[in-house]
């Protein structure tokens, strides 16, 4: 696995420490603290934010218990829009617009990654700040991303491949979670949206796109 959300909840492994089967690798952190971080960063840019659209392949609901708890903690209402194929994107985004969301949280998956430019263009068109956990989306034009470095995860996954090729059993290799997170902010997008990024948030950014 590389960057798999909640592998225990999905049934891929018995536990992170002892996978117990034929699957191991790297997991994406889907903790309450991380979901709360996404929402808190959006609220730093949009202080009066009260309604957030959640866009992505979310029908599995993996990790959403934590997201829902984080939203209640921060007094934010979630509007969830599921995408199961590229053809559904326009309708899914239109649903969020009709719900009058003030910002968007993009759930990364194979489909949303494929549609990242389309998502960024739509967010700009409707003047919606958006956050996700991969920098590639911010490069495409989303306002912010906060998460692990994807190329680094693939390099770390190669270590698992090497160990297995040399005889290690996946069941004995603990699943690793990200330990370093990077914040990227697209100031060009902020300017287009008419938003001012607080200096305190800007100072913590690992990359600023100007």
ChimeraX attribute file (.defattr): number of C-alpha atoms within 10 A of each C-alpha:
attribute: neighborCount
match mode: 1-to-1
recipient: residues
	/A:1	17
	/A:2	19
	/A:3	21
	/A:4	17
	/A:5	19
	/A:6	18
	/A:7	26
	/A:8	16
	/A:9	13
	/A:10	14
	/A:11	9
	/A:12	18
	/A:13	21
	/A:14	16
	/A:15	16
	/A:16	20
	/A:17	14
	/A:18	15
	/A:19	21
	/A:20	18
	/A:21	14
	/A:22	11
	/A:23	18
	/A:24	28
	/A:25	25
	/A:26	22
	/A:27	20
	/A:28	19
	/A:29	21
	/A:30	19
	/A:31	17
	/A:32	17
	/A:33	13
	/A:34	17
	/A:35	20
	/A:36	20
	/A:37	14
	/A:38	21
	/A:39	22
	/A:40	18
	/A:41	16
	/A:42	24
	/A:43	17
	/A:44	15
	/A:45	17
	/A:46	17
	/A:47	10
	/A:48	11
	/A:49	19
	/A:50	16
	/A:51	19
	/A:52	25
	/A:53	24
	/A:54	23
	/A:55	23
	/A:56	24
	/A:57	20
	/A:58	18
	/A:59	12
	/A:60	9
	/A:61	11
	/A:62	16
	/A:63	19
	/A:64	16
	/A:65	13
	/A:66	16
	/A:67	23
	/A:68	16
	/A:69	16
	/A:70	22
	/A:71	21
	/A:72	12
	/A:73	10
	/A:74	14
	/A:75	13
	/A:76	19
	/A:77	15
	/A:78	19
	/A:79	17
	/A:80	20
	/A:81	20
	/A:82	19
	/A:83	20
	/A:84	14
	/A:85	10
	/A:86	11
	/A:87	9
	/A:88	11
	/A:89	21
	/A:90	13
	/A:91	13
	/A:92	17
	/A:93	23
	/A:94	13
	/A:95	17
	/A:96	21
	/A:97	16
	/A:98	8
	/A:99	15
	/A:100	13
	/A:101	19
	/A:102	20
	/A:103	24
	/A:104	26
	/A:105	24
	/A:106	24
	/A:107	18
	/A:108	20
	/A:109	15
	/A:110	10
	/A:111	16
	/A:112	22
	/A:113	17
	/A:114	12
	/A:115	16
	/A:116	21
	/A:117	18
	/A:118	16
	/A:119	23
	/A:120	21
	/A:121	15
	/A:122	17
	/A:123	22
	/A:124	19
	/A:125	11
	/A:126	11
	/A:127	17
	/A:128	22
	/A:129	23
	/A:130	27
	/A:131	26
	/A:132	22
	/A:133	25
	/A:134	23
	/A:135	24
	/A:136	17
	/A:137	26
	/A:138	28
	/A:139	19
	/A:140	16
	/A:141	26
	/A:142	32
	/A:143	32
	/A:144	30
	/A:145	28
	/A:146	22
	/A:147	20
	/A:148	21
	/A:149	17
	/A:150	15
	/A:151	9
	/A:152	11
	/A:153	19
	/A:154	15
	/A:155	11
	/A:156	15
	/A:157	18
	/A:158	14
	/A:159	12
	/A:160	21
	/A:161	14
	/A:162	11
	/A:163	13
	/A:164	13
	/A:165	10
	/A:166	9
	/A:167	8
	/A:168	13
	/A:169	16
	/A:170	20
	/A:171	18
	/A:172	15
	/A:173	20
	/A:174	19
	/A:175	23
	/A:176	20
	/A:177	18
	/A:178	15
	/A:179	8
	/A:180	8
	/A:181	14
	/A:182	16
	/A:183	21
	/A:184	28
	/A:185	27
	/A:186	22
	/A:187	21
	/A:188	15
	/A:189	25
	/A:190	22
	/A:191	13
	/A:192	12
	/A:193	17
	/A:194	10
	/A:195	15
	/A:196	12
	/A:197	18
	/A:198	11
	/A:199	9
	/A:200	9
	/A:201	13
	/A:202	15
	/A:203	10
	/A:204	12
	/A:205	16
	/A:206	12
	/A:207	17
	/A:208	16
	/A:209	14
	/A:210	10
